[in-house]
Every structure is written in C-alpha cells, then in structure tokens.
Amino acid sequence: MEDNTKAIRNQIDRTSYREHSVPIYLTSSFVYNSAEHAAQMFAGEGDGDIYSRFTNPNTTELIQKFCQLEIAEGGVVTSSGMAAIFSTLATHLKKGDHIVACSSLFGNTIYILNNILPDWGIECTLVDAQESEKWEQAFRSNTKMVLIETPTNPGLELIDIKWLAGICKKHNIIFCVDNCFATPILQKPMTLGADLVIHSATKWIDGQGRVLGGIVVGHESLIQPIFDFLRRTGACLSAFNAWLLSKSVETLEVRMERHSLNAKKIAEWLERHPKIKSVRYPFLKSHIQYHLAKKQMTMGGGIVTIDIDGSKSEVFRFINSLKIPSITANLGDSRTIITHPATTTHSKLSETEQRSAGIYPSTLRISVGLENVKDLIQDFDQALNSIG
C-alpha cells in the first residue's frame, strides 16, 4: 500500500462497541484476568498492556503507523521531540564514548551535546554539514554514534544520507537521522541506511500546533534499549496526545504536498525580490545541493530560510509589518510562522555556533502554512516594502 493508505487504514483492533474511529484510552493501568495472568504479563510472557507509562493502545497505534511509514522494525514514542533525542543519546552513549554530530542541529540538541553529555564523560565533535571530507576524519576508536539533521535547522543544508550511512556501517557506528523537517512522506532515511530515525511530532506530524510529542523508529535491537530506558525514566507520551497525533498522520501526505508547493512558490518569489539577500530552499535550482535534494527527497518541504538585505532593526520591522504569519518559535503548523532564530530558537548558542548553523542577524525561518499562497506573497511584499 502507498503511504497515505497506510497512514489512514492502519488502526488497532476495534472493541466490542464496533467504533469507526479509535477511542482514546485514558487509563493509567490495565486489569488482569487472574493473579496468574498478572504474573505472566510482568514476566513478559503475555500480550497486552500493563501500564500506560510502558504502552497504551493509542501509543501502540502511532508507533505501528510510523514503523510502516519509515519502513522500520520497531519504535517508541516520547513526551516531546527533545525527549526523543535525549532518550536516544542517554540509552546508547555511556561514559568514555564519543559522538560525531552535525554542527547545524537544533539549538537544544547542540546544548545537550556541548553542555550535558561532557559532564557524563561523553565527548562530542561537531562537523560542518558541507565539509564531507571531515566526517570520517572526526571518527575515533571510541566513536559510538553519528547524529544529523537533513535538511538542517534552519540553514536547510543537506547531508547525503546513503553516503554517510556507508561510512558509519564501515566503522560499526550507530547512525541517527533527525527527520523532522522532511517527515517520512518526503524522505525515508531507513531505506538509505540509517539505524534510527527521530521525529519531533510536535511539528509537521501534528500540523496544527496543538500537542507535544516525539518518535524514534529503527532497528529493533536499538529500539528495545530505548523502550527500557523510557519505561524506567518516564518521558512517556500521553494517550490523548498519541491519539491526536495518530489522527493527524492520516492527513500528513496531503498536508506536506501543500506545504511544499506553497513553500516553493514563495521561495521562488522571494528569490527575485531586491530586499532579499539570499533564499535557502532545497528544491530551488540555486540551492547548492539541489541535485542531492532531488535524489533523496520527493519534495522540498515547508521551510524557507531567508536573509534580509538590511540591519537587524529592519529585519524586526519586516517581521512586525507582516499581517498573516504568526511570530512564534514553533514550526510545521497549518498557519504560516516567522521566526528570528538568532534571538529565539538558537539564542543560547554562541555567535560562532550560530554562524556554523548558518544563522545571522539577518536570517529568518519561514514555516510556510496552508493559507492561500497569493495572500502570503502579497503580505510578504507589503512587509518588505515597509523597510524601503
């Protein structure tokens, strides 16, 4: 079946009430037929749910859908995207290990790598996404994991997943791909050699800015330890959030197509505007990695990153002159969002770290929504005119 059919028709079994839409299982625990049954379940010898911190029918359905979409053996869901990233790192890295990561990751991920893991005796080397020759040079005898985003946040740089997967396999290193920006609709890292794929479901998966959630899928041998970690540390996803995200997945394909179409039209228009210094979008022919984008992605996604040709005050005047987009730090919403990364999402990074991630005072990240694209372009035009 195709992705949209899988996302819509993959549901857990109906109850005796014969409901068409899966109910929300708002229960903390589940009962047993007997004391012997309870003992069997806790011994891991039976099927079913024990406690919603471990599993719940709603979280099970969401995991099943994503395993199908990402073509993965197993998965876990977490309370947020950052919980998914942190749980993956905390499970598979220990004192004395070394991790190599892309320097243009989300700001909080960089913070974990540079400020938390070193306190636990775990070292990190950051590599520029564009400097392909430096990835293998960064590996050490104790390198355990490689972590990347592609496209990156917010620079929209791409990394050749299949190429890097081959290098990681040669050195027996766990290869993790944050697939948040592309979603499994536009890119499938597991088919290109990734071992684990991570999502902030808060973004495009939900698609309407309602709930938090995280997802990790991959090889079962790597997922089971993450499940055990989450079971004991409690960064679990609520049944309600899982239910909502599972319903959202049913419209993910049609939404990502519209987000991508809108984003490409806006990127092409912005590229011609005299007040725009640069436009970054994977499916623009001017993008330095356009051919790679076409090779490993089906569409360009919903994020457009631009640099205004003006001062920081002019950048802020442009933002404040917009009438349609929301000013917020989220992305992946049905409503268009504008973000100034240097002073918000990536403000805790040093200036050097920001530059490494492609962030300048003039940089703006646009999460293109589902509004009429003509209305959005008209609004961008009047806002750009306001800065002369």
Order of alpha helices (4+ residues) and beta strands (2+ residues): alpha-alpha-alpha-beta-alpha-beta-alpha-beta-alpha-beta-alpha-beta-alpha-beta-beta-alpha-alpha-alpha-beta-alpha-beta-alpha-beta-beta-alpha-beta-alpha
